[in-house]
Amino acid sequence: MSFPHGMLNATLATIFRSKKGRLLILLFVILTFTSCVEYKIISIQTLKPAEIGISKDFSKAVAVASIYRGIEGVEESLAQAAIDSTAAVEAILTLAESLADSPMMNGIAIPTRVYVRDDASKYILPFTWETVEGLVIEDDADMLISLEYMKVKPSVDSHSFWDGYAKMYYGAISTSIYGYWRVYDVTNQSVVANYLYRDTLIWDQTDYVKVNVGEQIPGFFTAAKYSGYVTGIEFAKQIAPSWMDEQRVYYHRGSGDMKKAAISVQNNEWLNAAQLWQKIIQNPKSNPVLSAKAAFNMALANEMNGKFDVALDWLDKSQEYYPLSGQSWYKRILELRVKVMEKF
């Protein structure tokens, strides 16, 4: 039975005039287009390389925070030293925790130390090798990660203003951060990394009553502690690889086995899915397009298992069976991952 063109247009117009009808049409369009998509998207985690390359040829690391004493009898100097020390200790603890959770250390805890510096130089001089060896000897470490200098300068601002209806109060505390890091290779007696971290953090609040430090906004030592936390996190990102989220695609249409394999992928059963894809590839000449898609999926399965060279081999087979639109970009991704893993 045919449906007259004019009647179809009139019917659609009637449906579209209602809110429910518009939703139905939108759903119909989405289902029409997505049902034709041959692939599905999944999220995976991959390694993001460190910004600063450090040799992986070390057995154990120690993290040290350098602190300075204030001038006895000078209240301002003692207060500043206490704020700096609070930030430095928090930075080194955060760094050690972050590195332990990273692929660089793979769960191995990093001992932390505090070292009191008494040099009066305006330059941040490296440790002597005698000092370095004294800091690592207890843990028999061959790498020293050192926060050489930490300075956190707090600043407070407050004022009142009229917002048109009532008197309001504004208050803010900011911290100017200056943290200098070095990494020492103890075995070869060389400094393998230098890094200066600078930033300014601001906390502010508006209220109907006077805004006070330690009440509506953080106190000096709370702000210093958070400044140290940020300093440690940022340096960990510089020297250690981290996990990042990416997306991949796999083909799920074309045969019953492809649909079954897609269900296995959704259940994270990659071995079962791989067995079904290999079954499809047994006779690639009978269906080269489907075999290319199954081989493409095999490349993904091997990437998920960390076998990047094998994944590239499967991708080459996929291209040999039949050219697909995603093969070239996926090959570049796999080649990049191989280069990244060569650094570990």
N, C-alpha and C positions, 0 to 999 in steps of 0.2 A: 504494500500500500504506500502510495506516494503522499508526501506532505506538501501542499501548495506553498510556493515561496512567500506569497503575501501573508498567508495564514501563519507561517513560521515567524515572520518578522513581527506580526501583531502579537503573537503569543509571547515571544521573547520580550517585547516592549512591556507587556502587562506584568510579566514576572519581574522584570528589572525595576519596575516602579515600587515594588515592595522591598523592605529591608531584607526579609528572609529570602526573597527571590534573588537579590543581588549576591547574597552569601552563597546560594546554591550555584549560581553561574560562576562565581569565583572558584568555588570548590571544583566544579566541572573542568574549568580551564586548567587548574593546577594538576588535577589527576590526569587530564589528557596529555599534558606535556611531560610530567614526571614519569608516567608509565612507559614512555618511550626511551628513557635514559638507560643506557646499557651498563652504566657503572654506578657504584656506590662510593661514598666518601667515608673514610675512617680517620680518627685522630691517633697519632703516635707521638712518642717522645724521642727526640734525637739530641745528640751532644752539641752544645754550642761551644766552640773553641774559646780558650782564654785570650784576653787581649794582650797579656804579657806572657811570652813563652818562657817557661822554666823547665829545665831538664828534668826528665822523669827518673833519671838515674840516681836516686837517693833512697835510703832505707827508712829514715825517720827524721821528722822535723820537730822543732821546738819553737814556740811563739813567745816573744818577750815584749813587754811594755816598759818603755823608759819613762821614768817620772823624775821631776826636779823638786828639790826642797825649796820652800819659800824662805825668805829672809827672816830670821828670828827677830821678833819684836816689831816687825812691820806687818800690821794687820791686813792691809790690802794685798801684800805679797803672799802671805800665808793663805788667804782666802782664794786667790787665783791659783795657787799651787794645788789646793784641795780640789778645785773644780777641774783643773787639767788632769789630775791623777784619777779622779772619778771617771772622766771620759776615756782616758787611756786604758784603764783596766777593763772597762766595758767593751772597748774596741777590740782588745786582744782576746777576750772571752768569746765575743761574737765571731771573730775571725776563726778561731779554733773550731767552734761548733759548726760554722758554715763549711769549712774545709773538710771536716770529718764526714759531713753529709754529701759531699761532692764526689764525683767519679775519680777525682784526683787521689783521695785517701781511702775511698771505699769503706767508710765506717771506722777507720782506725783513729783513735783519739789522739789529739795533739797536746802534749804537756804545755802549760803556760807558766811564765815566770814574770816577776817584776824586778826591774833593775833601776837603782837610784843613780842618776847621773849627776856629777858634780863639776863638769867642765863649764867654764864661763865663756866659751867661744860663741860669737854671734852666728857662726856657721854650724850647720848640723854635720859634724864630722863622723865618719864611720867608726865603728868599734875597732880597737886594735885586735889582732888575731889572738892575742893572749886572752883578751876579754871574751871574744867569741868562744874559744875553746873552754873557758871557764863556765860559760852559760850552758853549753851542750853536753859537758862531760858526764853529768849525773844521769842523763838519759841516753848516752851513747848515740847522740843524733849527729847527722852529717849535713843538716840544713837548718839554718836559723832564720826565722821570719821575725823581723824586728820593727816595731813602731818606734822609730828613733825620737820623734818629737810630736807632742800633742798640745795644741793650744786652742782653748775654747773661750772666746770673749763674749760674755753676755751683755746685752743692752736692753734697757727698759724704756718704754714710751707710754705715756698716759695723758689723757686730756678729756674734758667734757665738751659737749656740744648740744645744740637745740635741734631736734629733728622735725620741728613744726608742731609737735604735740606735747612733748615732754623733754626734760633735761636728761641726756644720755651720757654714758661714760664709756670711753674706749681705753683699752689697755693692751699692751703687747710686750712680749719678750722675744728677743732674737739672739741667736748664737752664731758668731763668726768662727768657722772651723778651719783649722790648719793642721793637717796630719801628714807626717813624712815617714814613708816606709822604705826599708831595705830588705833584701833577701841575700843571705850569705851562703855560698857553697863552701862548706868547711873543708871538705877533702881537697879541693883545688885552690883553696884560699882566694876566692874571688867573689866580688859582689855581682850577682847575676840580675838584680832588678832594683830600680829606684822608682819611687812613685810618690808624687805630691797630690794629696786630696784637699781641695778647698771647696767650701760651700757655706751657705748661710741658711739657717732654718728660722722660721718665724711662727710663733703662736700668738693669736690675737683673739679678742673677745669684746663684744659690745653688750652693755648691761644697763639696767636702770639704777644700779648702785655702783659705787666705785669699784673698778676692776683691780684686784690685788694679785701680786705674784704669789704663787703657792695656793691660790684659791680658784678663781675662774681660769687662770692660766698657770702653766707649770712653774714650780719653784726653780731656783738656780741649779740645784744638783740634779733634779729630774731632767731638766733641759740638757745639762751636761752629759748625763747618762745616755739620753737618746742620741745626742750628737756623737758619742762614742760608738753606739750601736750602728749608726749609719756609716761611720768611718770604717768599721770592721766589715760590714756587708759589702761596701763598695770595693774595698781592696780584695776581698775574696772573689768578687766577680772578675777582677783584673787578672788574677794568677791561676784561677782554677776553672776548668770547664764546668758547664752547668747544663741541666736538662731544659729543653724548650719544646713546646707543642708545635707539631706540624700536621699537615693533612696529606693523605694518600688516597688513591682511587684503586678499585678493583672491579673487574667485570663479573656480572652476576646473572646474565641472561644468555640464552642460546641452547640450553639443554637442561634436562632434569638434573644431571650431575652438577652443572653450574649452579643451579638453584640450591641444591643440597649443600654444596660447598659454601655458598653465601651464608647459609644458616650456621654452619660450623664457624665461620669467621666471626659472626655476631656473638657466638658463644666463646670466642677466643680459643677455639680448637683448631689451631693452624695445621697440625699434623693430619687430622682427618680431612681438612680442606685440600691439603697438598696431595693426598692420595687420590682424591676425586679428580683433581686437575691433571695429574699424571696419567690417569686412566683415559682422559679425553685426548691426550697428546700421543697415545700409543700409535695412532695411525693419522699423522698430520695431513697427509695428502687427501684424505677423504673429506676433510673440512678444514682447510687452512686458516680461515678467519677465526673459527672457534678455537683452534689449536693455538693461534697467536695470542688470543685473549687468555687462554689457560696458562700459557708460558709466561705472559705478563704477570699474571697472578702469582705464579711460582717465584718470580723475581721478588715480589713483595713479601711472600712468605719467608724467603731466605733473608731479606733485609730485617724482618722482624726478629729473626734468630741471630742477627749479627753477622751473617755470612755474606758480606758484601761482594766478594769476588764471585761466589756462586750465583748471587743475584744478577750480576752483570752477564754471566754466561747464559742464564735463562732469558735475559732481555735480548741478547743477541739471537737466541733461538726464536724468540717471538718475532723479531724483525725479519728473520729468515723465512718464517712461515707465511707472514703477511704483514704489510706495513699498517700500523695503527697510529693515530694522531698523538698519543701520549708517550710513545716510545723514546723520542729524542730528549724531551725534557726530563723524563725519569732517569735516563742514562746519565745526564749531567748531574742530577742529584746524587745518584749512587757513586759516581766518580768523586764528587766532593766529599762524601762521607768516608770514602776510602782514604783520601788525603788527610782528613781530620783524625781518623783513627791511627794513622801512621805516627802521630805525635805522642801516642800513649804507649 
